[in-house]
Structures are given as C-alpha cells and as structure tokens.
Amino acid sequence: MFSQKTFAILALAATFLPAALAWDCTLGCQYYQDGKWEYVSKQANIGDTIYILGGSTTIGANCVPASTSWHNAKIYSYSKN
C-alpha cells in the first residue's frame, strides 16, 4: 500500500504541519465604529500584512507592527506566541 519512503514523508509532514499552521503573533486591536470603540484580537505570522478598518501594517521581527495607529484604529498590544 505505502512504500517506506512515502510513509516517512507523511510522518515528517505530520510532525511539522501543526507548527506550520501555528500563528507567530497575537495583536490586540481596537477600532472606532458606530460611535464606540470595538476591541478585537488578531493572529498573524511575521511578514504578514494585517488590515484593520481600512488601515494596514506589516508584522516585523519579534511581532512588532510597522504602524500601530490610524485615524480610526490602533494596535495597542502585540506579543510573540
């Protein structure tokens, strides 16, 4: 059914797949909409671009975003997972 080589490749993929799907960073974000501040948590990987109510930023090394505030939104916390 499976050759030893195929089995080894599948076993290796199963080992690393959970880490590949894990997020590097968690960001606390808030945005102003309909007269009040809304709070959300976003997950991203280093190098990703995230979008918050029309604004965007790239996540850099150690999960530090390139920009943290716009006229109607901001990132108030970030941490590496």
mmCIF file of the N, C-alpha and C atoms, coordinates in Angstrom:
data_MODEL
# 
_entry.id   MODEL 
# 
loop_
_atom_site.group_PDB 
_atom_site.id 
_atom_site.type_symbol 
_atom_site.label_atom_id 
_atom_site.label_alt_id 
_atom_site.label_comp_id 
_atom_site.label_asym_id 
_atom_site.label_entity_id 
_atom_site.label_seq_id 
_atom_site.pdbx_PDB_ins_code 
_atom_site.Cartn_x 
_atom_site.Cartn_y 
_atom_site.Cartn_z 
_atom_site.occupancy 
_atom_site.B_iso_or_equiv 
_atom_site.pdbx_formal_charge 
_atom_site.auth_seq_id 
_atom_site.auth_comp_id 
_atom_site.auth_asym_id 
_atom_site.auth_atom_id 
_atom_site.pdbx_PDB_model_num 
ATOM 1   N N  . MET A 1 1  ? 0.826   -1.186 0.000  1.00 0.00 ? 1  MET A N  1 
ATOM 2   C CA . MET A 1 1  ? 0.000   0.000  0.000  1.00 0.00 ? 1  MET A CA 1 
ATOM 3   C C  . MET A 1 1  ? 0.875   1.257  0.000  1.00 0.00 ? 1  MET A C  1 
ATOM 4   N N  . PHE A 1 2  ? 1.574   1.545  1.092  1.00 0.00 ? 2  PHE A N  1 
ATOM 5   C CA . PHE A 1 2  ? 2.513   2.674  1.146  1.00 0.00 ? 2  PHE A CA 1 
ATOM 6   C C  . PHE A 1 2  ? 3.925   2.129  1.171  1.00 0.00 ? 2  PHE A C  1 
ATOM 7   N N  . SER A 1 3  ? 4.798   2.743  0.408  1.00 0.00 ? 3  SER A N  1 
ATOM 8   C CA . SER A 1 3  ? 6.203   2.355  0.498  1.00 0.00 ? 3  SER A CA 1 
ATOM 9   C C  . SER A 1 3  ? 6.785   2.986  1.757  1.00 0.00 ? 3  SER A C  1 
ATOM 10  N N  . GLN A 1 4  ? 7.950   2.521  2.172  1.00 0.00 ? 4  GLN A N  1 
ATOM 11  C CA . GLN A 1 4  ? 8.597   3.091  3.355  1.00 0.00 ? 4  GLN A CA 1 
ATOM 12  C C  . GLN A 1 4  ? 8.938   4.563  3.129  1.00 0.00 ? 4  GLN A C  1 
ATOM 13  N N  . LYS A 1 5  ? 9.326   4.909  1.916  1.00 0.00 ? 5  LYS A N  1 
ATOM 14  C CA . LYS A 1 5  ? 9.668   6.303  1.607  1.00 0.00 ? 5  LYS A CA 1 
ATOM 15  C C  . LYS A 1 5  ? 8.426   7.194  1.729  1.00 0.00 ? 5  LYS A C  1 
ATOM 16  N N  . THR A 1 6  ? 7.304   6.745  1.189  1.00 0.00 ? 6  THR A N  1 
ATOM 17  C CA . THR A 1 6  ? 6.060   7.514  1.283  1.00 0.00 ? 6  THR A CA 1 
ATOM 18  C C  . THR A 1 6  ? 5.642   7.667  2.732  1.00 0.00 ? 6  THR A C  1 
ATOM 19  N N  . PHE A 1 7  ? 5.743   6.597  3.500  1.00 0.00 ? 7  PHE A N  1 
ATOM 20  C CA . PHE A 1 7  ? 5.387   6.646  4.913  1.00 0.00 ? 7  PHE A CA 1 
ATOM 21  C C  . PHE A 1 7  ? 6.274   7.632  5.663  1.00 0.00 ? 7  PHE A C  1 
ATOM 22  N N  . ALA A 1 8  ? 7.565   7.635  5.368  1.00 0.00 ? 8  ALA A N  1 
ATOM 23  C CA . ALA A 1 8  ? 8.496   8.556  6.028  1.00 0.00 ? 8  ALA A CA 1 
ATOM 24  C C  . ALA A 1 8  ? 8.152   10.005 5.702  1.00 0.00 ? 8  ALA A C  1 
ATOM 25  N N  . ILE A 1 9  ? 7.800   10.280 4.459  1.00 0.00 ? 9  ILE A N  1 
ATOM 26  C CA . ILE A 1 9  ? 7.423   11.642 4.065  1.00 0.00 ? 9  ILE A CA 1 
ATOM 27  C C  . ILE A 1 9  ? 6.142   12.070 4.777  1.00 0.00 ? 9  ILE A C  1 
ATOM 28  N N  . LEU A 1 10 ? 5.160   11.182 4.842  1.00 0.00 ? 10 LEU A N  1 
ATOM 29  C CA . LEU A 1 10 ? 3.913   11.501 5.534  1.00 0.00 ? 10 LEU A CA 1 
ATOM 30  C C  . LEU A 1 10 ? 4.137   11.717 7.025  1.00 0.00 ? 10 LEU A C  1 
ATOM 31  N N  . ALA A 1 11 ? 4.987   10.904 7.629  1.00 0.00 ? 11 ALA A N  1 
ATOM 32  C CA . ALA A 1 11 ? 5.290   11.059 9.051  1.00 0.00 ? 11 ALA A CA 1 
ATOM 33  C C  . ALA A 1 11 ? 5.985   12.390 9.315  1.00 0.00 ? 11 ALA A C  1 
ATOM 34  N N  . LEU A 1 12 ? 6.899   12.766 8.445  1.00 0.00 ? 12 LEU A N  1 
ATOM 35  C CA . LEU A 1 12 ? 7.600   14.042 8.584  1.00 0.00 ? 12 LEU A CA 1 
ATOM 36  C C  . LEU A 1 12 ? 6.624   15.210 8.431  1.00 0.00 ? 12 LEU A C  1 
ATOM 37  N N  . ALA A 1 13 ? 5.736   15.139 7.464  1.00 0.00 ? 13 ALA A N  1 
ATOM 38  C CA . ALA A 1 13 ? 4.739   16.198 7.257  1.00 0.00 ? 13 ALA A CA 1 
ATOM 39  C C  . ALA A 1 13 ? 3.819   16.320 8.467  1.00 0.00 ? 13 ALA A C  1 
ATOM 40  N N  . ALA A 1 14 ? 3.409   15.204 9.030  1.00 0.00 ? 14 ALA A N  1 
ATOM 41  C CA . ALA A 1 14 ? 2.536   15.226 10.201 1.00 0.00 ? 14 ALA A CA 1 
ATOM 42  C C  . ALA A 1 14 ? 3.231   15.837 11.410 1.00 0.00 ? 14 ALA A C  1 
ATOM 43  N N  . THR A 1 15 ? 4.539   15.697 11.476 1.00 0.00 ? 15 THR A N  1 
ATOM 44  C CA . THR A 1 15 ? 5.301   16.269 12.585 1.00 0.00 ? 15 THR A CA 1 
ATOM 45  C C  . THR A 1 15 ? 5.372   17.783 12.481 1.00 0.00 ? 15 THR A C  1 
ATOM 46  N N  . PHE A 1 16 ? 5.602   18.308 11.295 1.00 0.00 ? 16 PHE A N  1 
ATOM 47  C CA . PHE A 1 16 ? 5.821   19.741 11.132 1.00 0.00 ? 16 PHE A CA 1 
ATOM 48  C C  . PHE A 1 16 ? 4.574   20.531 10.760 1.00 0.00 ? 16 PHE A C  1 
ATOM 49  N N  . LEU A 1 17 ? 3.523   19.886 10.329 1.00 0.00 ? 17 LEU A N  1 
ATOM 50  C CA . LEU A 1 17 ? 2.326   20.596 9.909  1.00 0.00 ? 17 LEU A CA 1 
ATOM 51  C C  . LEU A 1 17 ? 1.701   21.439 11.017 1.00 0.00 ? 17 LEU A C  1 
ATOM 52  N N  . PRO A 1 18 ? 1.545   20.951 12.244 1.00 0.00 ? 18 PRO A N  1 
ATOM 53  C CA . PRO A 1 18 ? 0.967   21.812 13.281 1.00 0.00 ? 18 PRO A CA 1 
ATOM 54  C C  . PRO A 1 18 ? 1.767   23.098 13.497 1.00 0.00 ? 18 PRO A C  1 
ATOM 55  N N  . ALA A 1 19 ? 3.084   23.021 13.459 1.00 0.00 ? 19 ALA A N  1 
ATOM 56  C CA . ALA A 1 19 ? 3.907   24.217 13.632 1.00 0.00 ? 19 ALA A CA 1 
ATOM 57  C C  . ALA A 1 19 ? 3.759   25.158 12.449 1.00 0.00 ? 19 ALA A C  1 
ATOM 58  N N  . ALA A 1 20 ? 3.596   24.616 11.276 1.00 0.00 ? 20 ALA A N  1 
ATOM 59  C CA . ALA A 1 20 ? 3.443   25.455 10.083 1.00 0.00 ? 20 ALA A CA 1 
ATOM 60  C C  . ALA A 1 20 ? 2.120   26.208 10.105 1.00 0.00 ? 20 ALA A C  1 
ATOM 61  N N  . LEU A 1 21 ? 1.112   25.640 10.742 1.00 0.00 ? 21 LEU A N  1 
ATOM 62  C CA . LEU A 1 21 ? -0.192  26.285 10.807 1.00 0.00 ? 21 LEU A CA 1 
ATOM 63  C C  . LEU A 1 21 ? -0.341  27.201 12.016 1.00 0.00 ? 21 LEU A C  1 
ATOM 64  N N  . ALA A 1 22 ? 0.606   27.174 12.931 1.00 0.00 ? 22 ALA A N  1 
ATOM 65  C CA . ALA A 1 22 ? 0.526   27.997 14.137 1.00 0.00 ? 22 ALA A CA 1 
ATOM 66  C C  . ALA A 1 22 ? 0.834   29.448 13.808 1.00 0.00 ? 22 ALA A C  1 
ATOM 67  N N  . TRP A 1 23 ? 0.221   30.342 14.545 1.00 0.00 ? 23 TRP A N  1 
ATOM 68  C CA . TRP A 1 23 ? 0.454   31.770 14.372 1.00 0.00 ? 23 TRP A CA 1 
ATOM 69  C C  . TRP A 1 23 ? 1.654   32.187 15.200 1.00 0.00 ? 23 TRP A C  1 
ATOM 70  N N  . ASP A 1 24 ? 2.464   33.104 14.666 1.00 0.00 ? 24 ASP A N  1 
ATOM 71  C CA . ASP A 1 24 ? 3.620   33.630 15.382 1.00 0.00 ? 24 ASP A CA 1 
ATOM 72  C C  . ASP A 1 24 ? 3.227   34.675 16.418 1.00 0.00 ? 24 ASP A C  1 
ATOM 73  N N  . CYS A 1 25 ? 2.232   35.490 16.110 1.00 0.00 ? 25 CYS A N  1 
ATOM 74  C CA . CYS A 1 25 ? 1.943   36.688 16.899 1.00 0.00 ? 25 CYS A CA 1 
ATOM 75  C C  . CYS A 1 25 ? 0.457   36.818 17.226 1.00 0.00 ? 25 CYS A C  1 
ATOM 76  N N  . THR A 1 26 ? 0.185   37.452 18.362 1.00 0.00 ? 26 THR A N  1 
ATOM 77  C CA . THR A 1 26 ? -1.167  37.854 18.729 1.00 0.00 ? 26 THR A CA 1 
ATOM 78  C C  . THR A 1 26 ? -1.148  39.358 18.940 1.00 0.00 ? 26 THR A C  1 
ATOM 79  N N  . LEU A 1 27 ? -2.100  40.050 18.319 1.00 0.00 ? 27 LEU A N  1 
ATOM 80  C CA . LEU A 1 27 ? -2.167  41.501 18.403 1.00 0.00 ? 27 LEU A CA 1 
ATOM 81  C C  . LEU A 1 27 ? -3.511  41.924 18.975 1.00 0.00 ? 27 LEU A C  1 
ATOM 82  N N  . GLY A 1 28 ? -3.472  42.861 19.898 1.00 0.00 ? 28 GLY A N  1 
ATOM 83  C CA . GLY A 1 28 ? -4.685  43.462 20.427 1.00 0.00 ? 28 GLY A CA 1 
ATOM 84  C C  . GLY A 1 28 ? -4.979  44.712 19.626 1.00 0.00 ? 28 GLY A C  1 
ATOM 85  N N  . CYS A 1 29 ? -6.160  44.785 19.046 1.00 0.00 ? 29 CYS A N  1 
ATOM 86  C CA . CYS A 1 29 ? -6.511  45.901 18.161 1.00 0.00 ? 29 CYS A CA 1 
ATOM 87  C C  . CYS A 1 29 ? -7.828  46.519 18.615 1.00 0.00 ? 29 CYS A C  1 
ATOM 88  N N  . GLN A 1 30 ? -7.967  47.803 18.333 1.00 0.00 ? 30 GLN A N  1 
ATOM 89  C CA . GLN A 1 30 ? -9.241  48.463 18.558 1.00 0.00 ? 30 GLN A CA 1 
ATOM 90  C C  . GLN A 1 30 ? -9.533  49.374 17.378 1.00 0.00 ? 30 GLN A C  1 
ATOM 91  N N  . TYR A 1 31 ? -10.817 49.559 17.101 1.00 0.00 ? 31 TYR A N  1 
ATOM 92  C CA . TYR A 1 31 ? -11.231 50.446 16.023 1.00 0.00 ? 31 TYR A CA 1 
ATOM 93  C C  . TYR A 1 31 ? -12.519 51.151 16.422 1.00 0.00 ? 31 TYR A C  1 
ATOM 94  N N  . TYR A 1 32 ? -12.706 52.336 15.878 1.00 0.00 ? 32 TYR A N  1 
ATOM 95  C CA . TYR A 1 32 ? -13.859 53.170 16.197 1.00 0.00 ? 32 TYR A CA 1 
ATOM 96  C C  . TYR A 1 32 ? -14.912 53.013 15.112 1.00 0.00 ? 32 TYR A C  1 
ATOM 97  N N  . GLN A 1 33 ? -16.087 52.558 15.527 1.00 0.00 ? 33 GLN A N  1 
ATOM 98  C CA . GLN A 1 33 ? -17.162 52.330 14.565 1.00 0.00 ? 33 GLN A CA 1 
ATOM 99  C C  . GLN A 1 33 ? -18.505 52.544 15.247 1.00 0.00 ? 33 GLN A C  1 
ATOM 100 N N  . ASP A 1 34 ? -19.393 53.237 14.580 1.00 0.00 ? 34 ASP A N  1 
ATOM 101 C CA . ASP A 1 34 ? -20.744 53.497 15.091 1.00 0.00 ? 34 ASP A CA 1 
ATOM 102 C C  . ASP A 1 34 ? -20.728 54.158 16.467 1.00 0.00 ? 34 ASP A C  1 
ATOM 103 N N  . GLY A 1 35 ? -19.805 55.098 16.664 1.00 0.00 ? 35 GLY A N  1 
ATOM 104 C CA . GLY A 1 35 ? -19.766 55.874 17.900 1.00 0.00 ? 35 GLY A CA 1 
ATOM 105 C C  . GLY A 1 35 ? -19.149 55.184 19.098 1.00 0.00 ? 35 GLY A C  1 
ATOM 106 N N  . LYS A 1 36 ? -18.504 54.040 18.898 1.00 0.00 ? 36 LYS A N  1 
ATOM 107 C CA . LYS A 1 36 ? -17.866 53.379 20.046 1.00 0.00 ? 36 LYS A CA 1 
ATOM 108 C C  . LYS A 1 36 ? -16.629 52.607 19.597 1.00 0.00 ? 36 LYS A C  1 
ATOM 109 N N  . TRP A 1 37 ? -15.750 52.342 20.550 1.00 0.00 ? 37 TRP A N  1 
ATOM 110 C CA . TRP A 1 37 ? -14.538 51.566 20.284 1.00 0.00 ? 37 TRP A CA 1 
ATOM 111 C C  . TRP A 1 37 ? -14.851 50.080 20.388 1.00 0.00 ? 37 TRP A C  1 
ATOM 112 N N  . GLU A 1 38 ? -14.441 49.339 19.400 1.00 0.00 ? 38 GLU A N  1 
ATOM 113 C CA . GLU A 1 38 ? -14.570 47.878 19.374 1.00 0.00 ? 38 GLU A CA 1 
ATOM 114 C C  . GLU A 1 38 ? -13.178 47.282 19.552 1.00 0.00 ? 38 GLU A C  1 
ATOM 115 N N  . TYR A 1 39 ? -13.090 46.200 20.293 1.00 0.00 ? 39 TYR A N  1 
ATOM 116 C CA . TYR A 1 39 ? -11.804 45.551 20.565 1.00 0.00 ? 39 TYR A CA 1 
ATOM 117 C C  . TYR A 1 39 ? -11.795 44.160 19.947 1.00 0.00 ? 39 TYR A C  1 
ATOM 118 N N  . VAL A 1 40 ? -10.713 43.842 19.264 1.00 0.00 ? 40 VAL A N  1 
ATOM 119 C CA . VAL A 1 40 ? -10.560 42.524 18.650 1.00 0.00 ? 40 VAL A CA 1 
ATOM 120 C C  . VAL A 1 40 ? -9.131  42.033 18.856 1.00 0.00 ? 40 VAL A C  1 
ATOM 121 N N  . SER A 1 41 ? -8.965  40.755 18.731 1.00 0.00 ? 41 SER A N  1 
ATOM 122 C CA . SER A 1 41 ? -7.650  40.129 18.780 1.00 0.00 ? 41 SER A CA 1 
ATOM 123 C C  . SER A 1 41 ? -7.378  39.565 17.393 1.00 0.00 ? 41 SER A C  1 
ATOM 124 N N  . LYS A 1 42 ? -6.196  39.791 16.880 1.00 0.00 ? 42 LYS A N  1 
ATOM 125 C CA . LYS A 1 42 ? -5.828  39.256 15.566 1.00 0.00 ? 42 LYS A CA 1 
ATOM 126 C C  . LYS A 1 42 ? -4.601  38.378 15.722 1.00 0.00 ? 42 LYS A C  1 
ATOM 127 N N  . GLN A 1 43 ? -4.512  37.367 14.888 1.00 0.00 ? 43 GLN A N  1 
ATOM 128 C CA . GLN A 1 43 ? -3.368  36.469 14.871 1.00 0.00 ? 43 GLN A CA 1 
ATOM 129 C C  . GLN A 1 43 ? -2.693  36.605 13.517 1.00 0.00 ? 43 GLN A C  1 
ATOM 130 N N  . ALA A 1 44 ? -1.373  36.592 13.517 1.00 0.00 ? 44 ALA A N  1 
ATOM 131 C CA . ALA A 1 44 ? -0.635  36.763 12.264 1.00 0.00 ? 44 ALA A CA 1 
ATOM 132 C C  . ALA A 1 44 ? 0.736   36.117 12.382 1.00 0.00 ? 44 ALA A C  1 
ATOM 133 N N  . ASN A 1 45 ? 1.364   35.949 11.250 1.00 0.00 ? 45 ASN A N  1 
ATOM 134 C CA . ASN A 1 45 ? 2.744   35.469 11.201 1.00 0.00 ? 45 ASN A CA 1 
ATOM 135 C C  . ASN A 1 45 ? 3.666   36.636 10.881 1.00 0.00 ? 45 ASN A C  1 
ATOM 136 N N  . ILE A 1 46 ? 4.910   36.524 11.268 1.00 0.00 ? 46 ILE A N  1 
ATOM 137 C CA . ILE A 1 46 ? 5.903   37.540 10.937 1.00 0.00 ? 46 ILE A CA 1 
ATOM 138 C C  . ILE A 1 46 ? 5.971   37.641 9.414  1.00 0.00 ? 46 ILE A C  1 
ATOM 139 N N  . GLY A 1 47 ? 5.909   38.861 8.903  1.00 0.00 ? 47 GLY A N  1 
ATOM 140 C CA . GLY A 1 47 ? 5.910   39.098 7.466  1.00 0.00 ? 47 GLY A CA 1 
ATOM 141 C C  . GLY A 1 47 ? 4.524   39.292 6.872  1.00 0.00 ? 47 GLY A C  1 
ATOM 142 N N  . ASP A 1 48 ? 3.475   38.916 7.606  1.00 0.00 ? 48 ASP A N  1 
ATOM 143 C CA . ASP A 1 48 ? 2.106   39.100 7.120  1.00 0.00 ? 48 ASP A CA 1 
ATOM 144 C C  . ASP A 1 48 ? 1.719   40.576 7.139  1.00 0.00 ? 48 ASP A C  1 
ATOM 145 N N  . THR A 1 49 ? 0.770   40.934 6.306  1.00 0.00 ? 49 THR A N  1 
ATOM 146 C CA . THR A 1 49 ? 0.134   42.245 6.360  1.00 0.00 ? 49 THR A CA 1 
ATOM 147 C C  . THR A 1 49 ? -1.256  42.037 6.933  1.00 0.00 ? 49 THR A C  1 
ATOM 148 N N  . ILE A 1 50 ? -1.595  42.810 7.971  1.00 0.00 ? 50 ILE A N  1 
ATOM 149 C CA . ILE A 1 50 ? -2.938  42.722 8.538  1.00 0.00 ? 50 ILE A CA 1 
ATOM 150 C C  . ILE A 1 50 ? -3.686  44.007 8.218  1.00 0.00 ? 50 ILE A C  1 
ATOM 151 N N  . TYR A 1 51 ? -5.001  43.900 8.183  1.00 0.00 ? 51 TYR A N  1 
ATOM 152 C CA . TYR A 1 51 ? -5.870  45.019 7.828  1.00 0.00 ? 51 TYR A CA 1 
ATOM 153 C C  . TYR A 1 51 ? -6.840  45.273 8.969  1.00 0.00 ? 51 TYR A C  1 
ATOM 154 N N  . ILE A 1 52 ? -6.954  46.546 9.347  1.00 0.00 ? 52 ILE A N  1 
ATOM 155 C CA . ILE A 1 52 ? -7.877  46.934 10.404 1.00 0.00 ? 52 ILE A CA 1 
ATOM 156 C C  . ILE A 1 52 ? -8.664  48.140 9.900  1.00 0.00 ? 52 ILE A C  1 
ATOM 157 N N  . LEU A 1 53 ? -9.914  47.940 9.572  1.00 0.00 ? 53 LEU A N  1 
ATOM 158 C CA . LEU A 1 53 ? -10.823 49.017 9.171  1.00 0.00 ? 53 LEU A CA 1 
ATOM 159 C C  . LEU A 1 53 ? -10.193 49.990 8.182  1.00 0.00 ? 53 LEU A C  1 
ATOM 160 N N  . GLY A 1 54 ? -9.666  49.472 7.107  1.00 0.00 ? 54 GLY A N  1 
ATOM 161 C CA . GLY A 1 54 ? -9.090  50.309 6.059  1.00 0.00 ? 54 GLY A CA 1 
ATOM 162 C C  . GLY A 1 54 ? -7.610  50.599 6.207  1.00 0.00 ? 54 GLY A C  1 
ATOM 163 N N  . GLY A 1 55 ? -7.042  50.413 7.399  1.00 0.00 ? 55 GLY A N  1 
ATOM 164 C CA . GLY A 1 55 ? -5.605  50.589 7.600  1.00 0.00 ? 55 GLY A CA 1 
ATOM 165 C C  . GLY A 1 55 ? -4.910  49.252 7.473  1.00 0.00 ? 55 GLY A C  1 
ATOM 166 N N  . SER A 1 56 ? -3.615  49.284 7.217  1.00 0.00 ? 56 SER A N  1 
ATOM 167 C CA . SER A 1 56 ? -2.870  48.028 7.137  1.00 0.00 ? 56 SER A CA 1 
ATOM 168 C C  . SER A 1 56 ? -1.463  48.234 7.664  1.00 0.00 ? 56 SER A C  1 
ATOM 169 N N  . THR A 1 57 ? -0.864  47.150 8.101  1.00 0.00 ? 57 THR A N  1 
ATOM 170 C CA . THR A 1 57 ? 0.517   47.178 8.569  1.00 0.00 ? 57 THR A CA 1 
ATOM 171 C C  . THR A 1 57 ? 1.139   45.806 8.371  1.00 0.00 ? 57 THR A C  1 
ATOM 172 N N  . THR A 1 58 ? 2.446   45.790 8.289  1.00 0.00 ? 58 THR A N  1 
ATOM 173 C CA . THR A 1 58 ? 3.193   44.544 8.153  1.00 0.00 ? 58 THR A CA 1 
ATOM 174 C C  . THR A 1 58 ? 3.773   44.175 9.511  1.00 0.00 ? 58 THR A C  1 
ATOM 175 N N  . ILE A 1 59 ? 3.726   42.890 9.828  1.00 0.00 ? 59 ILE A N  1 
ATOM 176 C CA . ILE A 1 59 ? 4.255   42.402 11.097 1.00 0.00 ? 59 ILE A CA 1 
ATOM 177 C C  . ILE A 1 59 ? 5.738   42.103 10.917 1.00 0.00 ? 59 ILE A C  1 
ATOM 178 N N  . GLY A 1 60 ? 6.572   42.757 11.720 1.00 0.00 ? 60 GLY A N  1 
ATOM 179 C CA . GLY A 1 60 ? 8.014   42.602 11.609 1.00 0.00 ? 60 GLY A CA 1 
ATOM 180 C C  . GLY A 1 60 ? 8.575   41.633 12.632 1.00 0.00 ? 60 GLY A C  1 
ATOM 181 N N  . ALA A 1 61 ? 9.889   41.642 12.752 1.00 0.00 ? 61 ALA A N  1 
ATOM 182 C CA . ALA A 1 61 ? 10.586  40.766 13.696 1.00 0.00 ? 61 ALA A CA 1 
ATOM 183 C C  . ALA A 1 61 ? 10.063  40.990 15.110 1.00 0.00 ? 61 ALA A C  1 
ATOM 184 N N  . ASN A 1 62 ? 10.017  39.932 15.880 1.00 0.00 ? 62 ASN A N  1 
ATOM 185 C CA . ASN A 1 62 ? 9.507   39.952 17.253 1.00 0.00 ? 62 ASN A CA 1 
ATOM 186 C C  . ASN A 1 62 ? 8.068   40.444 17.341 1.00 0.00 ? 62 ASN A C  1 
ATOM 187 N N  . CYS A 1 63 ? 7.333   40.313 16.250 1.00 0.00 ? 63 CYS A N  1 
ATOM 188 C CA . CYS A 1 63 ? 5.909   40.654 16.181 1.00 0.00 ? 63 CYS A CA 1 
ATOM 189 C C  . CYS A 1 63 ? 5.623   42.151 16.273 1.00 0.00 ? 63 CYS A C  1 
ATOM 190 N N  . VAL A 1 64 ? 6.619   42.983 16.050 1.00 0.00 ? 64 VAL A N  1 
ATOM 191 C CA . VAL A 1 64 ? 6.427   44.430 16.116 1.00 0.00 ? 64 VAL A CA 1 
ATOM 192 C C  . VAL A 1 64 ? 5.802   44.912 14.799 1.00 0.00 ? 64 VAL A C  1 
ATOM 193 N N  . PRO A 1 65 ? 4.611   45.532 14.868 1.00 0.00 ? 65 PRO A N  1 
ATOM 194 C CA . PRO A 1 65 ? 3.991   46.036 13.646 1.00 0.00 ? 65 PRO A CA 1 
ATOM 195 C C  . PRO A 1 65 ? 4.696   47.296 13.147 1.00 0.00 ? 65 PRO A C  1 
ATOM 196 N N  . ALA A 1 66 ? 4.733   47.487 11.821 1.00 0.00 ? 66 ALA A N  1 
ATOM 197 C CA . ALA A 1 66 ? 5.370   48.670 11.236 1.00 0.00 ? 66 ALA A CA 1 
ATOM 198 C C  . ALA A 1 66 ? 4.622   49.942 11.624 1.00 0.00 ? 66 ALA A C  1 
ATOM 199 N N  . SER A 1 67 ? 3.304   49.887 11.685 1.00 0.00 ? 67 SER A N  1 
ATOM 200 C CA . SER A 1 67 ? 2.465   51.012 12.117 1.00 0.00 ? 67 SER A CA 1 
ATOM 201 C C  . SER A 1 67 ? 1.563   50.517 13.231 1.00 0.00 ? 67 SER A C  1 
ATOM 202 N N  . THR A 1 68 ? 1.224   51.410 14.152 1.00 0.00 ? 68 THR A N  1 
ATOM 203 C CA . THR A 1 68 ? 0.344   50.993 15.244 1.00 0.00 ? 68 THR A CA 1 
ATOM 204 C C  . THR A 1 68 ? -0.921  51.824 15.361 1.00 0.00 ? 68 THR A C  1 
ATOM 205 N N  . SER A 1 69 ? -1.046  52.902 14.586 1.00 0.00 ? 69 SER A N  1 
ATOM 206 C CA . SER A 1 69 ? -2.279  53.682 14.710 1.00 0.00 ? 69 SER A CA 1 
ATOM 207 C C  . SER A 1 69 ? -2.651  54.365 13.401 1.00 0.00 ? 69 SER A C  1 
ATOM 208 N N  . TRP A 1 70 ? -3.953  54.529 13.228 1.00 0.00 ? 70 TRP A N  1 
ATOM 209 C CA . TRP A 1 70 ? -4.561  55.211 12.098 1.00 0.00 ? 70 TRP A CA 1 
ATOM 210 C C  . TRP A 1 70 ? -5.602  56.147 12.677 1.00 0.00 ? 70 TRP A C  1 
ATOM 211 N N  . HIS A 1 71 ? -6.324  56.870 11.844 1.00 0.00 ? 71 HIS A N  1 
ATOM 212 C CA . HIS A 1 71 ? -7.288  57.838 12.373 1.00 0.00 ? 71 HIS A CA 1 
ATOM 213 C C  . HIS A 1 71 ? -8.451  57.173 13.112 1.00 0.00 ? 71 HIS A C  1 
ATOM 214 N N  . ASN A 1 72 ? -8.754  55.932 12.827 1.00 0.00 ? 72 ASN A N  1 
ATOM 215 C CA . ASN A 1 72 ? -9.905  55.276 13.445 1.00 0.00 ? 72 ASN A CA 1 
ATOM 216 C C  . ASN A 1 72 ? -9.589  53.891 14.008 1.00 0.00 ? 72 ASN A C  1 
ATOM 217 N N  . ALA A 1 73 ? -8.317  53.559 14.122 1.00 0.00 ? 73 ALA A N  1 
ATOM 218 C CA . ALA A 1 73 ? -7.943  52.228 14.618 1.00 0.00 ? 73 ALA A CA 1 
ATOM 219 C C  . ALA A 1 73 ? -6.522  52.258 15.168 1.00 0.00 ? 73 ALA A C  1 
ATOM 220 N N  . LYS A 1 74 ? -6.232  51.294 16.052 1.00 0.00 ? 74 LYS A N  1 
ATOM 221 C CA . LYS A 1 74 ? -4.859  51.169 16.541 1.00 0.00 ? 74 LYS A CA 1 
ATOM 222 C C  . LYS A 1 74 ? -4.596  49.766 17.067 1.00 0.00 ? 74 LYS A C  1 
ATOM 223 N N  . ILE A 1 75 ? -3.318  49.436 17.103 1.00 0.00 ? 75 ILE A N  1 
ATOM 224 C CA . ILE A 1 75 ? -2.850  48.201 17.726 1.00 0.00 ? 75 ILE A CA 1 
ATOM 225 C C  . ILE A 1 75 ? -2.301  48.614 19.081 1.00 0.00 ? 75 ILE A C  1 
ATOM 226 N N  . TYR A 1 76 ? -2.889  48.113 20.146 1.00 0.00 ? 76 TYR A N  1 
ATOM 227 C CA . TYR A 1 76 ? -2.477  48.535 21.483 1.00 0.00 ? 76 TYR A CA 1 
ATOM 228 C C  . TYR A 1 76 ? -1.601  47.506 22.191 1.00 0.00 ? 76 TYR A C  1 
ATOM 229 N N  . SER A 1 77 ? -1.492  46.308 21.640 1.00 0.00 ? 77 SER A N  1 
ATOM 230 C CA . SER A 1 77 ? -0.587  45.319 22.230 1.00 0.00 ? 77 SER A CA 1 
ATOM 231 C C  . SER A 1 77 ? -0.197  44.303 21.170 1.00 0.00 ? 77 SER A C  1 
ATOM 232 N N  . TYR A 1 78 ? 0.968   43.722 21.349 1.00 0.00 ? 78 TYR A N  1 
ATOM 233 C CA . TYR A 1 78 ? 1.417   42.651 20.463 1.00 0.00 ? 78 TYR A CA 1 
ATOM 234 C C  . TYR A 1 78 ? 2.389   41.778 21.229 1.00 0.00 ? 78 TYR A C  1 
ATOM 235 N N  . SER A 1 79 ? 2.335   40.495 20.949 1.00 0.00 ? 79 SER A N  1 
ATOM 236 C CA . SER A 1 79 ? 3.227   39.561 21.632 1.00 0.00 ? 79 SER A CA 1 
ATOM 237 C C  . SER A 1 79 ? 3.522   38.382 20.726 1.00 0.00 ? 79 SER A C  1 
ATOM 238 N N  . LYS A 1 80 ? 4.657   37.773 20.983 1.00 0.00 ? 80 LYS A N  1 
ATOM 239 C CA . LYS A 1 80 ? 5.064   36.585 20.239 1.00 0.00 ? 80 LYS A CA 1 
ATOM 240 C C  . LYS A 1 80 ? 4.492   35.364 20.943 1.00 0.00 ? 80 LYS A C  1 
ATOM 241 N N  . ASN A 1 81 ? 3.904   34.448 20.178 1.00 0.00 ? 81 ASN A N  1 
ATOM 242 C CA . ASN A 1 81 ? 3.313   33.235 20.759 1.00 0.00 ? 81 ASN A CA 1 
ATOM 243 C C  . ASN A 1 81 ? 4.361   32.194 21.040 1.00 0.00 ? 81 ASN A C  1 
# 
